[in-house]
């Protein structure tokens, strides 16, 4: 073969050249390019990055144009892994690229890639440190020319796949986050074309899955993507944010689906739209200091729409269900405010707001609209830690809460529908609408069976009362139309049922009722008014006790300083109305200081009050007085009636009609008119008690009257009228068949003769009829109705017993009362006719007072009666007849007188008397008187005279005037000789 000739052929030469070039290409591309990559890649990294690159096997198929890089690893200066790729495959398509004048790639595959991000305490990251040299040596990029700003390059990728990728985040040398199974696929990706399909799938460390299916156009930008996040475990990400909050995220699962559309027009801002959004939070658990704060089974946000151009967010509904919230009320407020406040906002000073430019001012604000908010099966527990010694728990369980619409437009009415319970017992229903700005409300409220016992910790230290039971309820409509001034109204009804309170000391019922209902309640703030149609109280009961020390169970309700109270009370009682020096000095200052409040009060209108009817039915009361011996107790039963027409209108009068029974059998009634609500008060009431058994009042009669009652009944009629501050009262007491029993040994008993007073007042039918009138001014600090009545009764009894015959005289008429004293001539016991008239009046009067008896005692005048008794003795000694006349002495009478006188005075003394006398008759009288004075009249003789006088009075009373002898008693007059005069004295006594 002629090689030279053959070589001369052009075809041969070109074939050889082509073959050599092809072999050379195969050697350079198949062996040289991988070697170049393996040598220059790590070198470039050494020169431009703060790290090292290691490459495994690098292959390039020169015929198929497929580049494969095995096990590429990038580490930082500390030889810690930053990134790695298990295999990188690039399948180029040079021929189509050549013919289409575009860069085309059939396939790019990245297998098992991993990126590791480390953050350091200084705030830096390993990636920042890795690229720091490159950033430092980079030259500013030249301004692109208009020709260069032609858009995206014409690169086409038939298939892109990232398989089994991973990402790790390390914080302070601890593994915090790790993501695996990351996959990204894209087919027919044309950077300068339209409709590129891109898919991304990522599996998180907790099993969460992210899926993105997008159709994208890059020049101009147009993106349509379906985003899905399912079963995302937010706890894995919490370490990234935990340092900014004070609470701990213990559990949270996330699901999120949405469609995103983005478009960048040639002119104008980026158009971004999110639609069909669905966010689901599941198994949310938040704690603080290892204590649960918030737990939620599920929160679902449906149909989320976000428009960047419109700057609007719309949400169809937010649904929460099966959750709980724990909160504490501290002195500084609710702890949730502190728990959920980011730490950064507390530690870092707030930046000064930048001045707004014209574009900011012109930009429309974002709007948010939520069509419906639903909350179901959610429990909120508020622990009131301000209460000591034990905190109080309040539990609000929301069965259903519906709100909507909500949003940035605060003037849109928000519909409210709440079904809830308080402390698992009380039902609460709220239905209506509210406007946030300006604030207004129109809500229907229905609160049922609220346990009043739940309020005990808030008042038990101030009120010494045990609340055994009680339920509060209300149903009505509350409206708020204006805040300044506050314009609100409540219309509805209120009820308090099964109320039972007990005093702590005795453990006995204090106040209770079966049912209290306030119907047709209407309260308004502008104008300030209260209107009630009916207050109905069923089975009310009150128990009032006066303790042994004089205090009452009412006063024991409040805790006071007993010593200070007694001391102040005693001083006030002692000083009366006189102010102390300190009070006098401070008065002007107080007046000055209170001028403005007084003017404010004067200018403000008082509340207008109107209560149509107050009804009482089956009521009762119990009263006990333990200051008495024995103790007293009584009760009022079957109490019922009404008060109608209560009003604050000055001229309006409310009618009172109440009835009951004392100790079952004694009816009582209270009737009249009252006006307690106006500035000028009015009262005209009649309180009547009938047939009260007086034996039930034995403790009072024994303590204060000194007697117990054997029998008797009482009717009591009290009538009081109040006009302004002027009080006038009339107390009519009727005692029927009152009979006193044995005396008591009470030290508090009166010294007045009660039995006599009763006998004086009790008529022939056994009835005592008393009228006691009182009056006074309520503004007088010394005026008190009880002491005034007691004083009037005491004065009346004192007057009766000190002048009893005045009462008898009033019974039979006459200008003067009958004289209880019967006068006698000296030494005589015979009653003159002039004395019998008064005695007859006394007898007639006592016929009307059958419980009275007369006691008669005789009396003498020692001088006149002794002389009268001595005269007969002297006459006998002188031999004269009894009753002789010194002016007409019998024969020999003067001689007998002179002899008797000189026998007593001495011889010759008669002659001296006669010589000194003006006349003989005067001399005889002086001698006779001297003899008479010398006669000794015995006390027995005087006693007999006194006794005879008393006996004679009884004789006249009984035999002449017909008084029963059993009612006249002659007192012994001899032993204890009365020397009040020549008379008999009658006194009145009670027969019982």
Order of alpha helices (4+ residues) and beta strands (2+ residues): alpha-alpha-alpha-beta-beta-beta-beta-alpha-beta-beta-alpha-beta-beta-beta-beta-beta-alpha-beta-beta-beta-beta-beta-alpha-alpha-alpha-beta-beta-beta-beta-beta-beta-beta-beta-beta-beta-beta-alpha-alpha-alpha-beta-beta-beta-beta-beta-beta-beta-alpha-beta-alpha-alpha-beta-alpha-beta-alpha-alpha-alpha-alpha-alpha-beta-beta
